[in-house]
Amino acid sequence: MSEWGIALIAAGSAIACSIKTGWFAWKAGHRQAAAAEAAGHAQANALITTVQATLDEQRRARAAEWRRQVYLELLDAAQCCQVEATTEAGSRLLRAESMVELVGPAPIASAADAYIQLVLVQNPSDQEKDDAEWARRAYIEAVHQALNET
């Protein structure tokens, strides 16, 4: 074989090997890109899940705090009504009861209603005062139970 033939064969082999190596490198690059894309999607999904869980927990905490404030307002309004039985105090108590009924749950609303009925008694006897205190404690117990469940 002549030197030109050997050179052509060597050049052809080099070109064929370069094409083959380039093709394998291209395939590996695409696999790496696909893997990086999948990892990026997984990381983004994990971040979104974490952010959503944080927002849900904050929403639950705000709702629980708002419920505590509503429950406390009923206790405060009842105390004011027992100390000073005015129309304004009675209206405040009934407004607080309405808020408790809206916030719920039903056991708390029932306990609040029972308590309020005893608070609104005009010139209560000693037994009615004791009953009101028991109803207040039952209301507080229902509130504790409901808040501990959330």
N, C-alpha and C positions, 0 to 999 in steps of 0.2 A: 504494500500500500504506500501511496505517496504521502509526503508530509502534509499536503493539503487535505487529504482524506482523513488523516489522523486528527488534524486540527478541527475539521468539520464535525467529526464524531465527538471529539472532546467538547466542542462548543455546544453541540446539540444535547449532549449529556448534561452539561452544566445548566443549559436553559431548561431542560426537562426537570432536573432536580430543583431548580429555583421555582418553577411553576408548582411542582408538587409540594415543596416546603411552604411556599406562599399560600397555597390552598389550605394546608393544614393550619397554618398560622391564622388565616382568615376565619376558619371554622372555630378554632380555639378562642379567638377574639369575640366572635358572636356568642359562643357559649358563656364566656365570662361576662359579656354585656347583658345577656339574658339573666344570668345568676345575680348580677348586681342590680338589675331592675327588679327581680323578684324580692331580693333582700330589701331594697328601698321601699317597695310596696308593703312588705311585712312590717318594716320599721314604722312607716307612716300609719298603718292600721293599728299597731300597738300604741302609738302616740295618741291617735284619735280615741281609742278605747280608754286610755288613761285619762285623757282630758274629759271625756264624757262621764266617766265614773266620778271624777272630782266634781264636775258640775252637778251631777245627780246628788252627791253627798251634801254639797253646799245647799242645794234646793231643799233637801230633807231637813237639814239643820235650821234653815230659815223658817220652814213651815212649822217645825217643832217649837221654835222660839216664839213664833206668832201665836201658836196654840197656848203656850204657857202664859203669854201676856193676856189672852182672852180669859183663860181660867182664873188668873190672878185678879183681873178686873171684876169678875163676878164676886170673888171673896171680898175685895175692897168695897164694892158697891153695897154688898150685904152688910158689911160692918158699918158703913155710913148710915144705912137705912135703920139699923138697930140703934145707933147712937142718936140719930136725929131723923125722926119719921116725917120728912117733908115730901111734898109732891115731887120736887126735883130729885131727891134721893130715891124715891120710888121709881121715877122714870129712868134714872140711871141704872137701877137694879134690873128693871125689865129689859132695857136695852142690852145690858150685859148678858142676861139670860138668852135673849135672841141670838147674840153672837155665839154663845156656847152651843145653842141648838144648831147653828149653821156649821160650826167647826166640828161638833160631834166628838167622839162617837156616841151612839145612843145611850150606853150606860152612864156616861158623864152627863148627858142632857137630862136623863131621868133623875139622877142624883141632884143635879142643880135645881130642877123643878121642885123636888121634894123639899129641899133646903129653902128655897125662895118662898114656898107656900107657908112655911113656918116663920120665916122672917117677917113676912107681911101681916102677920096676926097683930091686930091692934090690942094693946094692953095685955100682953101674954102672961099667963100664969107661970108659976115656977116649973110645972111639968112641961109646959109648952116651950119654955126657955131651954130646959134640958133636952127636949126633943129636937129643938133647933140646933143645939150643939152636937147632938148625935148625927143629925142630917149633914151638918158641916163637915164632920169627920168622915162620913160616908162619901161625901162629894170629893174631899181631898184624897181619900183612898182610891176612888175611881180615877181621879186625875193621875195619881202616881202609877196606877196599873197601866193606863193608856199610854203615858209618856215612856214607860219602861219597855213597852212592846214595840215602839218605833225605833 
